Amino acid sequence: MSKAEILNELPKLRPEERRQIFDRLWELEERDLLEGAGPTPAEKALLDSELKAYEANPGAGAPWEEVEEKLLGPPNEQQ
């Protein structure tokens, strides 16, 4: 089955079936990340740059909970 055929069939699936496919795709992505060749040169350069920025000023960041609250609002405001 070609990629185009697969993409054309996706809308015909039930939500549960699409979730199974989504979960399987993420499993494959995770495997590729763990067993693959690693980041591309551009991704590695970005990671190295961010690491240097962190090492230069480790207190500049914010905890995830704080960032999430800024993005989504306080927990009682989330829907």
PDB file with SEQRES, HELIX, SHEET and CRYST1 records, atoms N, CA, C and O in Angstrom:
SEQRES   1 A   79  MET SER LYS ALA GLU ILE LEU ASN GLU LEU PRO LYS LEU          
SEQRES   2 A   79  ARG PRO GLU GLU ARG ARG GLN ILE PHE ASP ARG LEU TRP          
SEQRES   3 A   79  GLU LEU GLU GLU ARG ASP LEU LEU GLU GLY ALA GLY PRO          
SEQRES   4 A   79  THR PRO ALA GLU LYS ALA LEU LEU ASP SER GLU LEU LYS          
SEQRES   5 A   79  ALA TYR GLU ALA ASN PRO GLY ALA GLY ALA PRO TRP GLU          
SEQRES   6 A   79  GLU VAL GLU GLU LYS LEU LEU GLY PRO PRO ASN GLU GLN          
SEQRES   7 A   79  GLN                                                          
HELIX    1 AA1 LYS A    3  GLU A    9  1                                   7    
HELIX    2 AA2 LEU A   10  LYS A   12  5                                   3    
HELIX    3 AA3 PRO A   15  GLU A   35  1                                  21    
HELIX    4 AA4 PRO A   41  ALA A   56  1                                  16    
HELIX    5 AA5 PRO A   58  ALA A   60  5                                   3    
HELIX    6 AA6 TRP A   64  LEU A   72  1                                   9    
HELIX    7 AA7 PRO A   75  GLU A   77  5                                   3    
CRYST1    1.000    1.000    1.000  90.00  90.00  90.00 P 1           1          
ATOM      1  N   MET A   1       0.855  -1.172   0.000  1.00  0.00           N  
ATOM      2  CA  MET A   1       0.000   0.000   0.000  1.00  0.00           C  
ATOM      3  C   MET A   1       0.901   1.234   0.000  1.00  0.00           C  
ATOM      4  O   MET A   1       1.866   1.312   0.760  1.00  0.00           O  
ATOM      5  N   SER A   2       0.578   2.178  -0.847  1.00  0.00           N  
ATOM      6  CA  SER A   2       1.389   3.391  -0.950  1.00  0.00           C  
ATOM      7  C   SER A   2       1.038   4.375   0.165  1.00  0.00           C  
ATOM      8  O   SER A   2       0.004   4.262   0.822  1.00  0.00           O  
ATOM      9  N   LYS A   3       1.919   5.324   0.348  1.00  0.00           N  
ATOM     10  CA  LYS A   3       1.671   6.351   1.355  1.00  0.00           C  
ATOM     11  C   LYS A   3       0.390   7.119   1.029  1.00  0.00           C  
ATOM     12  O   LYS A   3      -0.397   7.426   1.925  1.00  0.00           O  
ATOM     13  N   ALA A   4       0.183   7.424  -0.234  1.00  0.00           N  
ATOM     14  CA  ALA A   4      -1.026   8.151  -0.638  1.00  0.00           C  
ATOM     15  C   ALA A   4      -2.281   7.346  -0.303  1.00  0.00           C  
ATOM     16  O   ALA A   4      -3.276   7.909   0.152  1.00  0.00           O  
ATOM     17  N   GLU A   5      -2.236   6.041  -0.526  1.00  0.00           N  
ATOM     18  CA  GLU A   5      -3.382   5.187  -0.207  1.00  0.00           C  
ATOM     19  C   GLU A   5      -3.643   5.163   1.295  1.00  0.00           C  
ATOM     20  O   GLU A   5      -4.790   5.228   1.738  1.00  0.00           O  
ATOM     21  N   ILE A   6      -2.576   5.069   2.065  1.00  0.00           N  
ATOM     22  CA  ILE A   6      -2.728   5.075   3.521  1.00  0.00           C  
ATOM     23  C   ILE A   6      -3.353   6.377   3.978  1.00  0.00           C  
ATOM     24  O   ILE A   6      -4.294   6.371   4.772  1.00  0.00           O  
ATOM     25  N   LEU A   7      -2.841   7.495   3.485  1.00  0.00           N  
ATOM     26  CA  LEU A   7      -3.377   8.801   3.869  1.00  0.00           C  
ATOM     27  C   LEU A   7      -4.841   8.948   3.466  1.00  0.00           C  
ATOM     28  O   LEU A   7      -5.623   9.564   4.190  1.00  0.00           O  
ATOM     29  N   ASN A   8      -5.211   8.398   2.337  1.00  0.00           N  
ATOM     30  CA  ASN A   8      -6.604   8.464   1.896  1.00  0.00           C  
ATOM     31  C   ASN A   8      -7.527   7.610   2.760  1.00  0.00           C  
ATOM     32  O   ASN A   8      -8.708   7.926   2.897  1.00  0.00           O  
ATOM     33  N   GLU A   9      -7.008   6.542   3.338  1.00  0.00           N  
ATOM     34  CA  GLU A   9      -7.813   5.650   4.161  1.00  0.00           C  
ATOM     35  C   GLU A   9      -7.992   6.161   5.591  1.00  0.00           C  
ATOM     36  O   GLU A   9      -8.966   5.798   6.251  1.00  0.00           O  
ATOM     37  N   LEU A  10      -7.084   6.985   6.078  1.00  0.00           N  
ATOM     38  CA  LEU A  10      -7.152   7.436   7.470  1.00  0.00           C  
ATOM     39  C   LEU A  10      -8.490   8.066   7.861  1.00  0.00           C  
ATOM     40  O   LEU A  10      -9.013   7.741   8.927  1.00  0.00           O  
ATOM     41  N   PRO A  11      -9.064   8.951   7.046  1.00  0.00           N  
ATOM     42  CA  PRO A  11     -10.347   9.549   7.449  1.00  0.00           C  
ATOM     43  C   PRO A  11     -11.491   8.545   7.564  1.00  0.00           C  
ATOM     44  O   PRO A  11     -12.504   8.833   8.201  1.00  0.00           O  
ATOM     45  N   LYS A  12     -11.340   7.395   6.965  1.00  0.00           N  
ATOM     46  CA  LYS A  12     -12.392   6.377   7.001  1.00  0.00           C  
ATOM     47  C   LYS A  12     -12.365   5.566   8.298  1.00  0.00           C  
ATOM     48  O   LYS A  12     -13.318   4.850   8.607  1.00  0.00           O  
ATOM     49  N   LEU A  13     -11.293   5.678   9.037  1.00  0.00           N  
ATOM     50  CA  LEU A  13     -11.145   4.885  10.260  1.00  0.00           C  
ATOM     51  C   LEU A  13     -11.895   5.500  11.423  1.00  0.00           C  
ATOM     52  O   LEU A  13     -12.131   6.708  11.471  1.00  0.00           O  
ATOM     53  N   ARG A  14     -12.263   4.639  12.358  1.00  0.00           N  
ATOM     54  CA  ARG A  14     -12.888   5.107  13.597  1.00  0.00           C  
ATOM     55  C   ARG A  14     -11.815   5.779  14.454  1.00  0.00           C  
ATOM     56  O   ARG A  14     -10.630   5.480  14.308  1.00  0.00           O  
ATOM     57  N   PRO A  15     -12.221   6.681  15.344  1.00  0.00           N  
ATOM     58  CA  PRO A  15     -11.233   7.356  16.206  1.00  0.00           C  
ATOM     59  C   PRO A  15     -10.326   6.377  16.953  1.00  0.00           C  
ATOM     60  O   PRO A  15      -9.125   6.619  17.074  1.00  0.00           O  
ATOM     61  N   GLU A  16     -10.887   5.278  17.452  1.00  0.00           N  
ATOM     62  CA  GLU A  16     -10.082   4.290  18.174  1.00  0.00           C  
ATOM     63  C   GLU A  16      -8.989   3.701  17.271  1.00  0.00           C  
ATOM     64  O   GLU A  16      -7.857   3.495  17.709  1.00  0.00           O  
ATOM     65  N   GLU A  17      -9.337   3.439  16.032  1.00  0.00           N  
ATOM     66  CA  GLU A  17      -8.365   2.890  15.083  1.00  0.00           C  
ATOM     67  C   GLU A  17      -7.269   3.910  14.773  1.00  0.00           C  
ATOM     68  O   GLU A  17      -6.093   3.560  14.676  1.00  0.00           O  
ATOM     69  N   ARG A  18      -7.669   5.178  14.619  1.00  0.00           N  
ATOM     70  CA  ARG A  18      -6.672   6.225  14.364  1.00  0.00           C  
ATOM     71  C   ARG A  18      -5.734   6.384  15.557  1.00  0.00           C  
ATOM     72  O   ARG A  18      -4.537   6.608  15.380  1.00  0.00           O  
ATOM     73  N   ARG A  19      -6.277   6.267  16.782  1.00  0.00           N  
ATOM     74  CA  ARG A  19      -5.423   6.357  17.981  1.00  0.00           C  
ATOM     75  C   ARG A  19      -4.412   5.215  17.999  1.00  0.00           C  
ATOM     76  O   ARG A  19      -3.259   5.420  18.376  1.00  0.00           O  
ATOM     77  N   GLN A  20      -4.826   4.023  17.599  1.00  0.00           N  
ATOM     78  CA  GLN A  20      -3.902   2.891  17.550  1.00  0.00           C  
ATOM     79  C   GLN A  20      -2.772   3.166  16.555  1.00  0.00           C  
ATOM     80  O   GLN A  20      -1.607   2.868  16.818  1.00  0.00           O  
ATOM     81  N   ILE A  21      -3.135   3.730  15.428  1.00  0.00           N  
ATOM     82  CA  ILE A  21      -2.123   4.063  14.420  1.00  0.00           C  
ATOM     83  C   ILE A  21      -1.193   5.146  14.946  1.00  0.00           C  
ATOM     84  O   ILE A  21       0.024   5.062  14.784  1.00  0.00           O  
ATOM     85  N   PHE A  22      -1.770   6.160  15.577  1.00  0.00           N  
ATOM     86  CA  PHE A  22      -0.986   7.239  16.161  1.00  0.00           C  
ATOM     87  C   PHE A  22       0.000   6.683  17.196  1.00  0.00           C  
ATOM     88  O   PHE A  22       1.178   7.040  17.193  1.00  0.00           O  
ATOM     89  N   ASP A  23      -0.490   5.814  18.076  1.00  0.00           N  
ATOM     90  CA  ASP A  23       0.372   5.216  19.100  1.00  0.00           C  
ATOM     91  C   ASP A  23       1.504   4.417  18.459  1.00  0.00           C  
ATOM     92  O   ASP A  23       2.646   4.480  18.913  1.00  0.00           O  
ATOM     93  N   ARG A  24       1.190   3.678  17.420  1.00  0.00           N  
ATOM     94  CA  ARG A  24       2.222   2.880  16.747  1.00  0.00           C  
ATOM     95  C   ARG A  24       3.255   3.776  16.078  1.00  0.00           C  
ATOM     96  O   ARG A  24       4.450   3.484  16.113  1.00  0.00           O  
ATOM     97  N   LEU A  25       2.798   4.866  15.471  1.00  0.00           N  
ATOM     98  CA  LEU A  25       3.742   5.794  14.852  1.00  0.00           C  
ATOM     99  C   LEU A  25       4.688   6.388  15.887  1.00  0.00           C  
ATOM    100  O   LEU A  25       5.883   6.531  15.628  1.00  0.00           O  
ATOM    101  N   TRP A  26       4.160   6.735  17.058  1.00  0.00           N  
ATOM    102  CA  TRP A  26       5.019   7.278  18.117  1.00  0.00           C  
ATOM    103  C   TRP A  26       5.993   6.239  18.625  1.00  0.00           C  
ATOM    104  O   TRP A  26       7.130   6.575  18.956  1.00  0.00           O  
ATOM    105  N   GLU A  27       5.576   4.971  18.696  1.00  0.00           N  
ATOM    106  CA  GLU A  27       6.502   3.908  19.081  1.00  0.00           C  
ATOM    107  C   GLU A  27       7.661   3.822  18.093  1.00  0.00           C  
ATOM    108  O   GLU A  27       8.820   3.680  18.484  1.00  0.00           O  
ATOM    109  N   LEU A  28       7.328   3.911  16.809  1.00  0.00           N  
ATOM    110  CA  LEU A  28       8.369   3.856  15.785  1.00  0.00           C  
ATOM    111  C   LEU A  28       9.293   5.071  15.859  1.00  0.00           C  
ATOM    112  O   LEU A  28      10.508   4.945  15.704  1.00  0.00           O  
ATOM    113  N   GLU A  29       8.713   6.243  16.097  1.00  0.00           N  
ATOM    114  CA  GLU A  29       9.530   7.453  16.241  1.00  0.00           C  
ATOM    115  C   GLU A  29      10.482   7.323  17.422  1.00  0.00           C  
ATOM    116  O   GLU A  29      11.662   7.655  17.317  1.00  0.00           O  
ATOM    117  N   GLU A  30       9.964   6.839  18.543  1.00  0.00           N  
ATOM    118  CA  GLU A  30      10.790   6.665  19.731  1.00  0.00           C  
ATOM    119  C   GLU A  30      11.928   5.688  19.453  1.00  0.00           C  
ATOM    120  O   GLU A  30      13.073   5.940  19.829  1.00  0.00           O  
ATOM    121  N   ARG A  31      11.614   4.586  18.802  1.00  0.00           N  
ATOM    122  CA  ARG A  31      12.645   3.608  18.470  1.00  0.00           C  
ATOM    123  C   ARG A  31      13.708   4.232  17.580  1.00  0.00           C  
ATOM    124  O   ARG A  31      14.903   4.030  17.792  1.00  0.00           O  
ATOM    125  N   ASP A  32      13.268   4.993  16.581  1.00  0.00           N  
ATOM    126  CA  ASP A  32      14.224   5.637  15.684  1.00  0.00           C  
ATOM    127  C   ASP A  32      15.122   6.611  16.439  1.00  0.00           C  
ATOM    128  O   ASP A  32      16.320   6.696  16.170  1.00  0.00           O  
ATOM    129  N   LEU A  33      14.538   7.344  17.387  1.00  0.00           N  
ATOM    130  CA  LEU A  33      15.340   8.282  18.163  1.00  0.00           C  
ATOM    131  C   LEU A  33      16.353   7.558  19.041  1.00  0.00           C  
ATOM    132  O   LEU A  33      17.496   7.997  19.171  1.00  0.00           O  
ATOM    133  N   LEU A  34      15.929   6.447  19.644  1.00  0.00           N  
ATOM    134  CA  LEU A  34      16.808   5.722  20.554  1.00  0.00           C  
ATOM    135  C   LEU A  34      17.856   4.893  19.824  1.00  0.00           C  
ATOM    136  O   LEU A  34      18.982   4.752  20.301  1.00  0.00           O  
ATOM    137  N   GLU A  35      17.496   4.351  18.685  1.00  0.00           N  
ATOM    138  CA  GLU A  35      18.394   3.455  17.962  1.00  0.00           C  
ATOM    139  C   GLU A  35      18.953   4.065  16.690  1.00  0.00           C  
ATOM    140  O   GLU A  35      19.824   3.481  16.046  1.00  0.00           O  
ATOM    141  N   GLY A  36      18.462   5.223  16.332  1.00  0.00           N  
ATOM    142  CA  GLY A  36      18.837   5.838  15.068  1.00  0.00           C  
ATOM    143  C   GLY A  36      20.206   6.489  15.105  1.00  0.00           C  
ATOM    144  O   GLY A  36      20.990   6.300  16.035  1.00  0.00           O  
ATOM    145  N   ALA A  37      20.460   7.240  14.088  1.00  0.00           N  
ATOM    146  CA  ALA A  37      21.760   7.871  13.911  1.00  0.00           C  
ATOM    147  C   ALA A  37      21.939   9.108  14.782  1.00  0.00           C  
ATOM    148  O   ALA A  37      23.023   9.692  14.810  1.00  0.00           O  
ATOM    149  N   GLY A  38      20.901   9.510  15.486  1.00  0.00           N  
ATOM    150  CA  GLY A  38      21.010  10.696  16.328  1.00  0.00           C  
ATOM    151  C   GLY A  38      20.505  11.930  15.604  1.00  0.00           C  
ATOM    152  O   GLY A  38      19.923  11.843  14.522  1.00  0.00           O  
ATOM    153  N   PRO A  39      20.737  13.083  16.222  1.00  0.00           N  
ATOM    154  CA  PRO A  39      20.223  14.319  15.632  1.00  0.00           C  
ATOM    155  C   PRO A  39      20.964  14.682  14.342  1.00  0.00           C  
ATOM    156  O   PRO A  39      22.113  14.291  14.133  1.00  0.00           O  
ATOM    157  N   THR A  40      20.288  15.426  13.500  1.00  0.00           N  
ATOM    158  CA  THR A  40      20.921  15.928  12.282  1.00  0.00           C  
ATOM    159  C   THR A  40      21.970  16.964  12.686  1.00  0.00           C  
ATOM    160  O   THR A  40      21.964  17.428  13.826  1.00  0.00           O  
ATOM    161  N   PRO A  41      22.862  17.332  11.780  1.00  0.00           N  
ATOM    162  CA  PRO A  41      23.844  18.373  12.115  1.00  0.00           C  
ATOM    163  C   PRO A  41      23.176  19.687  12.558  1.00  0.00           C  
ATOM    164  O   PRO A  41      23.670  20.355  13.466  1.00  0.00           O  
ATOM    165  N   ALA A  42      22.079  20.050  11.931  1.00  0.00           N  
ATOM    166  CA  ALA A  42      21.387  21.290  12.318  1.00  0.00           C  
ATOM    167  C   ALA A  42      20.793  21.155  13.720  1.00  0.00           C  
ATOM    168  O   ALA A  42      20.877  22.085  14.523  1.00  0.00           O  
ATOM    169  N   GLU A  43      20.188  19.992  14.018  1.00  0.00           N  
ATOM    170  CA  GLU A  43      19.630  19.769  15.353  1.00  0.00           C  
ATOM    171  C   GLU A  43      20.736  19.755  16.407  1.00  0.00           C  
ATOM    172  O   GLU A  43      20.563  20.300  17.497  1.00  0.00           O  
ATOM    173  N   LYS A  44      21.878  19.129  16.083  1.00  0.00           N  
ATOM    174  CA  LYS A  44      22.991  19.082  17.023  1.00  0.00           C  
ATOM    175  C   LYS A  44      23.518  20.489  17.291  1.00  0.00           C  
ATOM    176  O   LYS A  44      23.818  20.823  18.437  1.00  0.00           O  
ATOM    177  N   ALA A  45      23.636  21.315  16.261  1.00  0.00           N  
ATOM    178  CA  ALA A  45      24.102  22.688  16.442  1.00  0.00           C  
ATOM    179  C   ALA A  45      23.148  23.456  17.357  1.00  0.00           C  
ATOM    180  O   ALA A  45      23.593  24.206  18.226  1.00  0.00           O  
ATOM    181  N   LEU A  46      21.855  23.275  17.168  1.00  0.00           N  
ATOM    182  CA  LEU A  46      20.868  23.948  18.009  1.00  0.00           C  
ATOM    183  C   LEU A  46      20.970  23.462  19.452  1.00  0.00           C  
ATOM    184  O   LEU A  46      20.949  24.269  20.382  1.00  0.00           O  
ATOM    185  N   LEU A  47      21.080  22.151  19.642  1.00  0.00           N  
ATOM    186  CA  LEU A  47      21.214  21.602  20.987  1.00  0.00           C  
ATOM    187  C   LEU A  47      22.490  22.115  21.662  1.00  0.00           C  
ATOM    188  O   LEU A  47      22.468  22.483  22.837  1.00  0.00           O  
ATOM    189  N   ASP A  48      23.601  22.138  20.917  1.00  0.00           N  
ATOM    190  CA  ASP A  48      24.859  22.641  21.477  1.00  0.00           C  
ATOM    191  C   ASP A  48      24.747  24.108  21.866  1.00  0.00           C  
ATOM    192  O   ASP A  48      25.260  24.522  22.906  1.00  0.00           O  
ATOM    193  N   SER A  49      24.075  24.892  21.030  1.00  0.00           N  
ATOM    194  CA  SER A  49      23.884  26.316  21.309  1.00  0.00           C  
ATOM    195  C   SER A  49      23.042  26.514  22.568  1.00  0.00           C  
ATOM    196  O   SER A  49      23.363  27.354  23.409  1.00  0.00           O  
ATOM    197  N   GLU A  50      21.981  25.749  22.693  1.00  0.00           N  
ATOM    198  CA  GLU A  50      21.118  25.866  23.870  1.00  0.00           C  
ATOM    199  C   GLU A  50      21.836  25.405  25.138  1.00  0.00           C  
ATOM    200  O   GLU A  50      21.638  25.977  26.210  1.00  0.00           O  
ATOM    201  N   LEU A  51      22.660  24.382  25.015  1.00  0.00           N  
ATOM    202  CA  LEU A  51      23.430  23.916  26.168  1.00  0.00           C  
ATOM    203  C   LEU A  51      24.415  24.991  26.629  1.00  0.00           C  
ATOM    204  O   LEU A  51      24.559  25.227  27.829  1.00  0.00           O  
ATOM    205  N   LYS A  52      25.088  25.637  25.689  1.00  0.00           N  
ATOM    206  CA  LYS A  52      26.021  26.717  26.035  1.00  0.00           C  
ATOM    207  C   LYS A  52      25.285  27.854  26.733  1.00  0.00           C  
ATOM    208  O   LYS A  52      25.775  28.398  27.723  1.00  0.00           O  
ATOM    209  N   ALA A  53      24.113  28.214  26.223  1.00  0.00           N  
ATOM    210  CA  ALA A  53      23.327  29.285  26.840  1.00  0.00           C  
ATOM    211  C   ALA A  53      22.923  28.892  28.251  1.00  0.00           C  
ATOM    212  O   ALA A  53      22.966  29.723  29.159  1.00  0.00           O  
ATOM    213  N   TYR A  54      22.540  27.661  28.447  1.00  0.00           N  
ATOM    214  CA  TYR A  54      22.170  27.190  29.786  1.00  0.00           C  
ATOM    215  C   TYR A  54      23.380  27.208  30.711  1.00  0.00           C  
ATOM    216  O   TYR A  54      23.283  27.673  31.847  1.00  0.00           O  
ATOM    217  N   GLU A  55      24.510  26.712  30.242  1.00  0.00           N  
ATOM    218  CA  GLU A  55      25.713  26.677  31.079  1.00  0.00           C  
ATOM    219  C   GLU A  55      26.162  28.085  31.457  1.00  0.00           C  
ATOM    220  O   GLU A  55      26.683  28.299  32.552  1.00  0.00           O  
ATOM    221  N   ALA A  56      25.962  29.044  30.556  1.00  0.00           N  
ATOM    222  CA  ALA A  56      26.347  30.426  30.832  1.00  0.00           C  
ATOM    223  C   ALA A  56      25.418  31.067  31.856  1.00  0.00           C  
ATOM    224  O   ALA A  56      25.844  31.928  32.626  1.00  0.00           O  
ATOM    225  N   ASN A  57      24.150  30.653  31.873  1.00  0.00           N  
ATOM    226  CA  ASN A  57      23.189  31.262  32.784  1.00  0.00           C  
ATOM    227  C   ASN A  57      22.100  30.250  33.142  1.00  0.00           C  
ATOM    228  O   ASN A  57      20.985  30.326  32.626  1.00  0.00           O  
ATOM    229  N   PRO A  58      22.428  29.293  34.034  1.00  0.00           N  
ATOM    230  CA  PRO A  58      21.472  28.227  34.341  1.00  0.00           C  
ATOM    231  C   PRO A  58      20.188  28.703  35.019  1.00  0.00           C  
ATOM    232  O   PRO A  58      19.184  27.991  34.992  1.00  0.00           O  
ATOM    233  N   GLY A  59      20.197  29.877  35.618  1.00  0.00           N  
ATOM    234  CA  GLY A  59      18.998  30.370  36.289  1.00  0.00           C  
ATOM    235  C   GLY A  59      18.051  31.122  35.377  1.00  0.00           C  
ATOM    236  O   GLY A  59      17.011  31.600  35.830  1.00  0.00           O  
ATOM    237  N   ALA A  60      18.391  31.237  34.096  1.00  0.00           N  
ATOM    238  CA  ALA A  60      17.571  32.033  33.179  1.00  0.00           C  
ATOM    239  C   ALA A  60      16.270  31.342  32.794  1.00  0.00           C  
ATOM    240  O   ALA A  60      15.312  32.008  32.401  1.00  0.00           O  
ATOM    241  N   GLY A  61      16.221  30.046  32.899  1.00  0.00           N  
ATOM    242  CA  GLY A  61      15.028  29.315  32.494  1.00  0.00           C  
ATOM    243  C   GLY A  61      13.955  29.348  33.555  1.00  0.00           C  
ATOM    244  O   GLY A  61      14.110  29.978  34.602  1.00  0.00           O  
ATOM    245  N   ALA A  62      12.868  28.663  33.273  1.00  0.00           N  
ATOM    246  CA  ALA A  62      11.747  28.577  34.205  1.00  0.00           C  
ATOM    247  C   ALA A  62      11.317  27.122  34.300  1.00  0.00           C  
ATOM    248  O   ALA A  62      11.454  26.379  33.328  1.00  0.00           O  
ATOM    249  N   PRO A  63      10.799  26.699  35.447  1.00  0.00           N  
ATOM    250  CA  PRO A  63      10.290  25.328  35.557  1.00  0.00           C  
ATOM    251  C   PRO A  63       9.130  25.102  34.586  1.00  0.00           C  
ATOM    252  O   PRO A  63       8.391  26.031  34.259  1.00  0.00           O  
ATOM    253  N   TRP A  64       8.983  23.869  34.135  1.00  0.00           N  
ATOM    254  CA  TRP A  64       7.935  23.553  33.167  1.00  0.00           C  
ATOM    255  C   TRP A  64       6.557  23.978  33.665  1.00  0.00           C  
ATOM    256  O   TRP A  64       5.756  24.497  32.888  1.00  0.00           O  
ATOM    257  N   GLU A  65       6.274  23.766  34.940  1.00  0.00           N  
ATOM    258  CA  GLU A  65       4.962  24.112  35.472  1.00  0.00           C  
ATOM    259  C   GLU A  65       4.661  25.599  35.263  1.00  0.00           C  
ATOM    260  O   GLU A  65       3.532  25.976  34.948  1.00  0.00           O  
ATOM    261  N   GLU A  66       5.678  26.426  35.441  1.00  0.00           N  
ATOM    262  CA  GLU A  66       5.506  27.876  35.252  1.00  0.00           C  
ATOM    263  C   GLU A  66       5.260  28.213  33.781  1.00  0.00           C  
ATOM    264  O   GLU A  66       4.398  29.030  33.457  1.00  0.00           O  
ATOM    265  N   VAL A  67       6.012  27.588  32.915  1.00  0.00           N  
ATOM    266  CA  VAL A  67       5.835  27.815  31.474  1.00  0.00           C  
ATOM    267  C   VAL A  67       4.449  27.357  31.040  1.00  0.00           C  
ATOM    268  O   VAL A  67       3.759  28.054  30.296  1.00  0.00           O  
ATOM    269  N   GLU A  68       4.047  26.178  31.511  1.00  0.00           N  
ATOM    270  CA  GLU A  68       2.738  25.632  31.162  1.00  0.00           C  
ATOM    271  C   GLU A  68       1.619  26.564  31.629  1.00  0.00           C  
ATOM    272  O   GLU A  68       0.647  26.788  30.908  1.00  0.00           O  
ATOM    273  N   GLU A  69       1.761  27.101  32.832  1.00  0.00           N  
ATOM    274  CA  GLU A  69       0.735  28.004  33.350  1.00  0.00           C  
ATOM    275  C   GLU A  69       0.648  29.277  32.513  1.00  0.00           C  
ATOM    276  O   GLU A  69      -0.443  29.800  32.283  1.00  0.00           O  
ATOM    277  N   LYS A  70       1.795  29.773  32.059  1.00  0.00           N  
ATOM    278  CA  LYS A  70       1.782  30.960  31.191  1.00  0.00           C  
ATOM    279  C   LYS A  70       1.081  30.662  29.866  1.00  0.00           C  
ATOM    280  O   LYS A  70       0.389  31.513  29.308  1.00  0.00           O  
ATOM    281  N   LEU A  71       1.274  29.442  29.378  1.00  0.00           N  
ATOM    282  CA  LEU A  71       0.656  29.069  28.109  1.00  0.00           C  
ATOM    283  C   LEU A  71      -0.832  28.768  28.244  1.00  0.00           C  
ATOM    284  O   LEU A  71      -1.639  29.182  27.412  1.00  0.00           O  
ATOM    285  N   LEU A  72      -1.185  28.039  29.307  1.00  0.00           N  
ATOM    286  CA  LEU A  72      -2.555  27.544  29.446  1.00  0.00           C  
ATOM    287  C   LEU A  72      -3.388  28.286  30.478  1.00  0.00           C  
ATOM    288  O   LEU A  72      -4.611  28.152  30.492  1.00  0.00           O  
ATOM    289  N   GLY A  73      -2.762  29.052  31.325  1.00  0.00           N  
ATOM    290  CA  GLY A  73      -3.461  29.694  32.427  1.00  0.00           C  
ATOM    291  C   GLY A  73      -3.442  28.797  33.645  1.00  0.00           C  
ATOM    292  O   GLY A  73      -3.034  27.639  33.549  1.00  0.00           O  
ATOM    293  N   PRO A  74      -3.871  29.301  34.786  1.00  0.00           N  
ATOM    294  CA  PRO A  74      -3.898  28.485  36.009  1.00  0.00           C  
ATOM    295  C   PRO A  74      -4.766  27.241  35.813  1.00  0.00           C  
ATOM    296  O   PRO A  74      -5.692  27.250  35.002  1.00  0.00           O  
ATOM    297  N   PRO A  75      -4.466  26.173  36.555  1.00  0.00           N  
ATOM    298  CA  PRO A  75      -5.204  24.904  36.378  1.00  0.00           C  
ATOM    299  C   PRO A  75      -6.719  25.055  36.451  1.00  0.00           C  
ATOM    300  O   PRO A  75      -7.431  24.366  35.719  1.00  0.00           O  
ATOM    301  N   ASN A  76      -7.235  25.934  37.308  1.00  0.00           N  
ATOM    302  CA  ASN A  76      -8.691  26.062  37.420  1.00  0.00           C  
ATOM    303  C   ASN A  76      -9.316  26.755  36.215  1.00  0.00           C  
ATOM    304  O   ASN A  76     -10.535  26.718  36.050  1.00  0.00           O  
ATOM    305  N   GLU A  77      -8.493  27.395  35.360  1.00  0.00           N  
ATOM    306  CA  GLU A  77      -9.022  28.055  34.164  1.00  0.00           C  
ATOM    307  C   GLU A  77      -9.001  27.131  32.951  1.00  0.00           C  
ATOM    308  O   GLU A  77      -9.600  27.452  31.925  1.00  0.00           O  
ATOM    309  N   GLN A  78      -8.322  25.990  33.050  1.00  0.00           N  
ATOM    310  CA  GLN A  78      -8.240  25.065  31.920  1.00  0.00           C  
ATOM    311  C   GLN A  78      -9.569  24.350  31.736  1.00  0.00           C  
ATOM    312  O   GLN A  78     -10.288  24.077  32.698  1.00  0.00           O  
ATOM    313  N   GLN A  79      -9.879  24.054  30.480  1.00  0.00           N  
ATOM    314  CA  GLN A  79     -11.135  23.373  30.183  1.00  0.00           C  
ATOM    315  C   GLN A  79     -10.897  21.936  29.861  1.00  0.00           C  
ATOM    316  O   GLN A  79     -11.844  21.201  29.584  1.00  0.00           O  
TER     317      GLN A  79                                                      
END                                                                             
